[in-house]
């Protein structure tokens, strides 16, 4: 398996699972719960996290910025180009952590805010600490 395609933790960094949002009736759609509501997601891809930080999205909402580790950067950029403008979710151990719209730029971190109602400061702070290995 190449970068972006396995759950390998060989790098010593946490690996996140990213899935594009897809219509519930589409073949292969898997149902997950996010804030008590169902979300339907496509196939998983895995990337190792170099760093996570709190930020704001282009609408000023609280968001998380996830910098992908160098070994997965090319695969992550290709994934981002393929899903630009779509809803996506970041999962850890099968649980949806945050959803948001995939931004088309490829020269920075993956930035996701809580799609719909947005993410609270406490949710973003928790995710940042979790992805930075502080728990």
PyMOL CGO cylinders between C-alpha atoms (Angstrom):
from pymol import cmd
from pymol.cgo import CYLINDER

trace = [
    CYLINDER, 0.00, 0.00, 0.00, 1.23, 3.45, -0.90, 0.3, 1, 1, 1, 1, 1, 1,
    CYLINDER, 1.23, 3.45, -0.90, 0.84, 6.75, 0.91, 0.3, 1, 1, 1, 1, 1, 1,
    CYLINDER, 0.84, 6.75, 0.91, -2.71, 7.74, 1.67, 0.3, 1, 1, 1, 1, 1, 1,
    CYLINDER, -2.71, 7.74, 1.67, -4.01, 4.19, 1.36, 0.3, 1, 1, 1, 1, 1, 1,
    CYLINDER, -4.01, 4.19, 1.36, -3.25, 2.44, 4.62, 0.3, 1, 1, 1, 1, 1, 1,
    CYLINDER, -3.25, 2.44, 4.62, -3.82, 2.69, 8.34, 0.3, 1, 1, 1, 1, 1, 1,
    CYLINDER, -3.82, 2.69, 8.34, -0.09, 2.32, 8.99, 0.3, 1, 1, 1, 1, 1, 1,
    CYLINDER, -0.09, 2.32, 8.99, 1.19, 4.14, 12.04, 0.3, 1, 1, 1, 1, 1, 1,
    CYLINDER, 1.19, 4.14, 12.04, 4.82, 3.43, 11.12, 0.3, 1, 1, 1, 1, 1, 1,
    CYLINDER, 4.82, 3.43, 11.12, 5.69, 7.13, 11.02, 0.3, 1, 1, 1, 1, 1, 1,
    CYLINDER, 5.69, 7.13, 11.02, 4.86, 7.53, 14.72, 0.3, 1, 1, 1, 1, 1, 1,
    CYLINDER, 4.86, 7.53, 14.72, 2.32, 10.21, 13.82, 0.3, 1, 1, 1, 1, 1, 1,
    CYLINDER, 2.32, 10.21, 13.82, -1.45, 9.86, 14.19, 0.3, 1, 1, 1, 1, 1, 1,
    CYLINDER, -1.45, 9.86, 14.19, -3.29, 8.86, 11.02, 0.3, 1, 1, 1, 1, 1, 1,
    CYLINDER, -3.29, 8.86, 11.02, -6.64, 10.40, 10.17, 0.3, 1, 1, 1, 1, 1, 1,
    CYLINDER, -6.64, 10.40, 10.17, -9.26, 8.91, 7.92, 0.3, 1, 1, 1, 1, 1, 1,
    CYLINDER, -9.26, 8.91, 7.92, -10.82, 11.23, 5.34, 0.3, 1, 1, 1, 1, 1, 1,
    CYLINDER, -10.82, 11.23, 5.34, -13.97, 10.39, 3.40, 0.3, 1, 1, 1, 1, 1, 1,
    CYLINDER, -13.97, 10.39, 3.40, -15.89, 12.40, 0.81, 0.3, 1, 1, 1, 1, 1, 1,
    CYLINDER, -15.89, 12.40, 0.81, -19.58, 13.02, 1.40, 0.3, 1, 1, 1, 1, 1, 1,
    CYLINDER, -19.58, 13.02, 1.40, -21.84, 11.24, -1.08, 0.3, 1, 1, 1, 1, 1, 1,
    CYLINDER, -21.84, 11.24, -1.08, -25.62, 10.94, -1.58, 0.3, 1, 1, 1, 1, 1, 1,
    CYLINDER, -25.62, 10.94, -1.58, -27.22, 8.33, 0.68, 0.3, 1, 1, 1, 1, 1, 1,
    CYLINDER, -27.22, 8.33, 0.68, -28.57, 6.35, -2.28, 0.3, 1, 1, 1, 1, 1, 1,
    CYLINDER, -28.57, 6.35, -2.28, -25.19, 6.15, -4.05, 0.3, 1, 1, 1, 1, 1, 1,
    CYLINDER, -25.19, 6.15, -4.05, -23.60, 2.71, -4.21, 0.3, 1, 1, 1, 1, 1, 1,
    CYLINDER, -23.60, 2.71, -4.21, -21.03, 2.25, -1.46, 0.3, 1, 1, 1, 1, 1, 1,
    CYLINDER, -21.03, 2.25, -1.46, -22.40, 5.03, 0.76, 0.3, 1, 1, 1, 1, 1, 1,
    CYLINDER, -22.40, 5.03, 0.76, -21.74, 4.32, 4.42, 0.3, 1, 1, 1, 1, 1, 1,
    CYLINDER, -21.74, 4.32, 4.42, -23.79, 5.94, 7.18, 0.3, 1, 1, 1, 1, 1, 1,
    CYLINDER, -23.79, 5.94, 7.18, -22.04, 7.60, 10.12, 0.3, 1, 1, 1, 1, 1, 1,
    CYLINDER, -22.04, 7.60, 10.12, -23.41, 9.83, 12.86, 0.3, 1, 1, 1, 1, 1, 1,
    CYLINDER, -23.41, 9.83, 12.86, -22.15, 13.37, 13.32, 0.3, 1, 1, 1, 1, 1, 1,
    CYLINDER, -22.15, 13.37, 13.32, -23.68, 15.46, 16.11, 0.3, 1, 1, 1, 1, 1, 1,
    CYLINDER, -23.68, 15.46, 16.11, -26.57, 13.00, 16.26, 0.3, 1, 1, 1, 1, 1, 1,
    CYLINDER, -26.57, 13.00, 16.26, -27.46, 13.22, 12.56, 0.3, 1, 1, 1, 1, 1, 1,
    CYLINDER, -27.46, 13.22, 12.56, -26.63, 10.73, 9.81, 0.3, 1, 1, 1, 1, 1, 1,
    CYLINDER, -26.63, 10.73, 9.81, -23.95, 11.63, 7.25, 0.3, 1, 1, 1, 1, 1, 1,
    CYLINDER, -23.95, 11.63, 7.25, -23.22, 9.49, 4.20, 0.3, 1, 1, 1, 1, 1, 1,
    CYLINDER, -23.22, 9.49, 4.20, -19.62, 9.05, 3.22, 0.3, 1, 1, 1, 1, 1, 1,
    CYLINDER, -19.62, 9.05, 3.22, -17.58, 7.35, 0.50, 0.3, 1, 1, 1, 1, 1, 1,
    CYLINDER, -17.58, 7.35, 0.50, -14.39, 5.33, 0.63, 0.3, 1, 1, 1, 1, 1, 1,
    CYLINDER, -14.39, 5.33, 0.63, -11.72, 6.03, 3.23, 0.3, 1, 1, 1, 1, 1, 1,
    CYLINDER, -11.72, 6.03, 3.23, -8.25, 7.38, 2.59, 0.3, 1, 1, 1, 1, 1, 1,
    CYLINDER, -8.25, 7.38, 2.59, -5.66, 7.69, 5.37, 0.3, 1, 1, 1, 1, 1, 1,
    CYLINDER, -5.66, 7.69, 5.37, -3.10, 10.45, 5.95, 0.3, 1, 1, 1, 1, 1, 1,
    CYLINDER, -3.10, 10.45, 5.95, -0.59, 11.00, 8.74, 0.3, 1, 1, 1, 1, 1, 1,
    CYLINDER, -0.59, 11.00, 8.74, -0.85, 14.28, 10.62, 0.3, 1, 1, 1, 1, 1, 1,
    CYLINDER, -0.85, 14.28, 10.62, 2.22, 16.49, 11.04, 0.3, 1, 1, 1, 1, 1, 1,
    CYLINDER, 2.22, 16.49, 11.04, 0.40, 19.17, 13.03, 0.3, 1, 1, 1, 1, 1, 1,
    CYLINDER, 0.40, 19.17, 13.03, -3.07, 20.52, 13.76, 0.3, 1, 1, 1, 1, 1, 1,
    CYLINDER, -3.07, 20.52, 13.76, -4.04, 24.04, 14.78, 0.3, 1, 1, 1, 1, 1, 1,
    CYLINDER, -4.04, 24.04, 14.78, -7.13, 26.16, 15.36, 0.3, 1, 1, 1, 1, 1, 1,
    CYLINDER, -7.13, 26.16, 15.36, -7.99, 28.65, 12.63, 0.3, 1, 1, 1, 1, 1, 1,
    CYLINDER, -7.99, 28.65, 12.63, -10.98, 30.17, 10.87, 0.3, 1, 1, 1, 1, 1, 1,
    CYLINDER, -10.98, 30.17, 10.87, -12.41, 29.27, 7.49, 0.3, 1, 1, 1, 1, 1, 1,
    CYLINDER, -12.41, 29.27, 7.49, -13.03, 31.74, 4.65, 0.3, 1, 1, 1, 1, 1, 1,
    CYLINDER, -13.03, 31.74, 4.65, -16.39, 32.67, 6.25, 0.3, 1, 1, 1, 1, 1, 1,
    CYLINDER, -16.39, 32.67, 6.25, -14.86, 33.45, 9.64, 0.3, 1, 1, 1, 1, 1, 1,
    CYLINDER, -14.86, 33.45, 9.64, -16.13, 30.28, 11.35, 0.3, 1, 1, 1, 1, 1, 1,
    CYLINDER, -16.13, 30.28, 11.35, -13.97, 28.30, 13.76, 0.3, 1, 1, 1, 1, 1, 1,
    CYLINDER, -13.97, 28.30, 13.76, -12.07, 25.57, 11.94, 0.3, 1, 1, 1, 1, 1, 1,
    CYLINDER, -12.07, 25.57, 11.94, -9.21, 23.12, 12.27, 0.3, 1, 1, 1, 1, 1, 1,
    CYLINDER, -9.21, 23.12, 12.27, -6.15, 23.26, 10.02, 0.3, 1, 1, 1, 1, 1, 1,
    CYLINDER, -6.15, 23.26, 10.02, -4.52, 19.86, 9.53, 0.3, 1, 1, 1, 1, 1, 1,
    CYLINDER, -4.52, 19.86, 9.53, -1.01, 19.81, 8.10, 0.3, 1, 1, 1, 1, 1, 1,
    CYLINDER, -1.01, 19.81, 8.10, -0.37, 16.46, 6.45, 0.3, 1, 1, 1, 1, 1, 1,
    CYLINDER, -0.37, 16.46, 6.45, 2.97, 14.72, 7.06, 0.3, 1, 1, 1, 1, 1, 1,
    CYLINDER, 2.97, 14.72, 7.06, 5.51, 14.92, 4.24, 0.3, 1, 1, 1, 1, 1, 1,
    CYLINDER, 5.51, 14.92, 4.24, 5.25, 11.21, 3.39, 0.3, 1, 1, 1, 1, 1, 1,
    CYLINDER, 5.25, 11.21, 3.39, 1.54, 11.60, 2.53, 0.3, 1, 1, 1, 1, 1, 1,
    CYLINDER, 1.54, 11.60, 2.53, 1.59, 15.13, 1.10, 0.3, 1, 1, 1, 1, 1, 1,
    CYLINDER, 1.59, 15.13, 1.10, 1.43, 14.24, -2.62, 0.3, 1, 1, 1, 1, 1, 1,
    CYLINDER, 1.43, 14.24, -2.62, -1.45, 11.79, -2.06, 0.3, 1, 1, 1, 1, 1, 1,
    CYLINDER, -1.45, 11.79, -2.06, -3.28, 14.33, 0.12, 0.3, 1, 1, 1, 1, 1, 1,
    CYLINDER, -3.28, 14.33, 0.12, -2.94, 17.05, -2.52, 0.3, 1, 1, 1, 1, 1, 1,
    CYLINDER, -2.94, 17.05, -2.52, -4.30, 14.70, -5.20, 0.3, 1, 1, 1, 1, 1, 1,
    CYLINDER, -4.30, 14.70, -5.20, -7.22, 13.77, -2.90, 0.3, 1, 1, 1, 1, 1, 1,
    CYLINDER, -7.22, 13.77, -2.90, -7.95, 17.44, -2.23, 0.3, 1, 1, 1, 1, 1, 1,
    CYLINDER, -7.95, 17.44, -2.23, -7.97, 18.28, -5.97, 0.3, 1, 1, 1, 1, 1, 1,
    CYLINDER, -7.97, 18.28, -5.97, -10.31, 15.33, -6.66, 0.3, 1, 1, 1, 1, 1, 1,
    CYLINDER, -10.31, 15.33, -6.66, -12.78, 16.43, -3.96, 0.3, 1, 1, 1, 1, 1, 1,
    CYLINDER, -12.78, 16.43, -3.96, -12.50, 20.25, -4.10, 0.3, 1, 1, 1, 1, 1, 1,
    CYLINDER, -12.50, 20.25, -4.10, -15.82, 21.90, -3.34, 0.3, 1, 1, 1, 1, 1, 1,
    CYLINDER, -15.82, 21.90, -3.34, -17.34, 18.74, -1.88, 0.3, 1, 1, 1, 1, 1, 1,
    CYLINDER, -17.34, 18.74, -1.88, -18.31, 17.98, 1.70, 0.3, 1, 1, 1, 1, 1, 1,
    CYLINDER, -18.31, 17.98, 1.70, -15.81, 15.71, 3.43, 0.3, 1, 1, 1, 1, 1, 1,
    CYLINDER, -15.81, 15.71, 3.43, -15.34, 14.28, 6.90, 0.3, 1, 1, 1, 1, 1, 1,
    CYLINDER, -15.34, 14.28, 6.90, -12.31, 13.56, 9.06, 0.3, 1, 1, 1, 1, 1, 1,
    CYLINDER, -12.31, 13.56, 9.06, -12.66, 10.44, 11.17, 0.3, 1, 1, 1, 1, 1, 1,
    CYLINDER, -12.66, 10.44, 11.17, -10.55, 8.82, 13.85, 0.3, 1, 1, 1, 1, 1, 1,
    CYLINDER, -10.55, 8.82, 13.85, -11.21, 5.20, 14.80, 0.3, 1, 1, 1, 1, 1, 1,
    CYLINDER, -11.21, 5.20, 14.80, -14.49, 5.25, 12.86, 0.3, 1, 1, 1, 1, 1, 1,
    CYLINDER, -14.49, 5.25, 12.86, -15.91, 8.36, 14.55, 0.3, 1, 1, 1, 1, 1, 1,
    CYLINDER, -15.91, 8.36, 14.55, -16.61, 11.57, 12.61, 0.3, 1, 1, 1, 1, 1, 1,
    CYLINDER, -16.61, 11.57, 12.61, -14.56, 14.36, 14.19, 0.3, 1, 1, 1, 1, 1, 1,
    CYLINDER, -14.56, 14.36, 14.19, -15.45, 17.22, 11.85, 0.3, 1, 1, 1, 1, 1, 1,
    CYLINDER, -15.45, 17.22, 11.85, -17.02, 17.82, 8.45, 0.3, 1, 1, 1, 1, 1, 1,
    CYLINDER, -17.02, 17.82, 8.45, -16.54, 20.67, 6.03, 0.3, 1, 1, 1, 1, 1, 1,
    CYLINDER, -16.54, 20.67, 6.03, -16.10, 21.75, 2.44, 0.3, 1, 1, 1, 1, 1, 1,
    CYLINDER, -16.10, 21.75, 2.44, -12.80, 20.74, 0.81, 0.3, 1, 1, 1, 1, 1, 1,
    CYLINDER, -12.80, 20.74, 0.81, -10.98, 23.88, -0.31, 0.3, 1, 1, 1, 1, 1, 1,
    CYLINDER, -10.98, 23.88, -0.31, -9.30, 23.71, -3.74, 0.3, 1, 1, 1, 1, 1, 1,
    CYLINDER, -9.30, 23.71, -3.74, -5.93, 25.22, -2.80, 0.3, 1, 1, 1, 1, 1, 1,
    CYLINDER, -5.93, 25.22, -2.80, -3.16, 22.66, -2.40, 0.3, 1, 1, 1, 1, 1, 1,
    CYLINDER, -3.16, 22.66, -2.40, -0.40, 24.80, -0.86, 0.3, 1, 1, 1, 1, 1, 1,
    CYLINDER, -0.40, 24.80, -0.86, -1.49, 24.68, 2.75, 0.3, 1, 1, 1, 1, 1, 1,
    CYLINDER, -1.49, 24.68, 2.75, -3.15, 22.58, 5.42, 0.3, 1, 1, 1, 1, 1, 1,
    CYLINDER, -3.15, 22.58, 5.42, -6.50, 20.86, 5.03, 0.3, 1, 1, 1, 1, 1, 1,
    CYLINDER, -6.50, 20.86, 5.03, -8.93, 23.32, 6.65, 0.3, 1, 1, 1, 1, 1, 1,
    CYLINDER, -8.93, 23.32, 6.65, -12.34, 22.05, 7.82, 0.3, 1, 1, 1, 1, 1, 1,
    CYLINDER, -12.34, 22.05, 7.82, -14.97, 23.79, 9.88, 0.3, 1, 1, 1, 1, 1, 1,
    CYLINDER, -14.97, 23.79, 9.88, -18.06, 22.15, 11.27, 0.3, 1, 1, 1, 1, 1, 1,
    CYLINDER, -18.06, 22.15, 11.27, -20.25, 21.94, 8.16, 0.3, 1, 1, 1, 1, 1, 1,
    CYLINDER, -20.25, 21.94, 8.16, -23.73, 23.30, 8.74, 0.3, 1, 1, 1, 1, 1, 1,
    CYLINDER, -23.73, 23.30, 8.74, -23.94, 24.51, 12.33, 0.3, 1, 1, 1, 1, 1, 1,
    CYLINDER, -23.94, 24.51, 12.33, -20.19, 24.95, 12.65, 0.3, 1, 1, 1, 1, 1, 1,
    CYLINDER, -20.19, 24.95, 12.65, -17.80, 23.68, 15.27, 0.3, 1, 1, 1, 1, 1, 1,
    CYLINDER, -17.80, 23.68, 15.27, -17.57, 25.05, 18.80, 0.3, 1, 1, 1, 1, 1, 1,
    CYLINDER, -17.57, 25.05, 18.80, -14.34, 26.40, 20.27, 0.3, 1, 1, 1, 1, 1, 1,
    CYLINDER, -14.34, 26.40, 20.27, -14.26, 23.42, 22.67, 0.3, 1, 1, 1, 1, 1, 1,
    CYLINDER, -14.26, 23.42, 22.67, -14.65, 20.95, 19.76, 0.3, 1, 1, 1, 1, 1, 1,
    CYLINDER, -14.65, 20.95, 19.76, -11.83, 22.56, 17.77, 0.3, 1, 1, 1, 1, 1, 1,
    CYLINDER, -11.83, 22.56, 17.77, -9.56, 22.77, 20.84, 0.3, 1, 1, 1, 1, 1, 1,
    CYLINDER, -9.56, 22.77, 20.84, -10.20, 19.09, 21.61, 0.3, 1, 1, 1, 1, 1, 1,
    CYLINDER, -10.20, 19.09, 21.61, -9.44, 18.04, 18.01, 0.3, 1, 1, 1, 1, 1, 1,
    CYLINDER, -9.44, 18.04, 18.01, -6.24, 20.08, 17.91, 0.3, 1, 1, 1, 1, 1, 1,
    CYLINDER, -6.24, 20.08, 17.91, -4.98, 18.46, 21.12, 0.3, 1, 1, 1, 1, 1, 1,
    CYLINDER, -4.98, 18.46, 21.12, -6.06, 14.99, 20.00, 0.3, 1, 1, 1, 1, 1, 1,
    CYLINDER, -6.06, 14.99, 20.00, -4.33, 15.24, 16.61, 0.3, 1, 1, 1, 1, 1, 1,
    CYLINDER, -4.33, 15.24, 16.61, -1.21, 16.77, 18.17, 0.3, 1, 1, 1, 1, 1, 1,
    CYLINDER, -1.21, 16.77, 18.17, -0.94, 13.79, 20.54, 0.3, 1, 1, 1, 1, 1, 1,
    CYLINDER, -0.94, 13.79, 20.54, -1.66, 15.78, 23.69, 0.3, 1, 1, 1, 1, 1, 1,
    CYLINDER, -1.66, 15.78, 23.69, -4.15, 13.21, 25.06, 0.3, 1, 1, 1, 1, 1, 1,
]
cmd.load_cgo(trace, "trace")
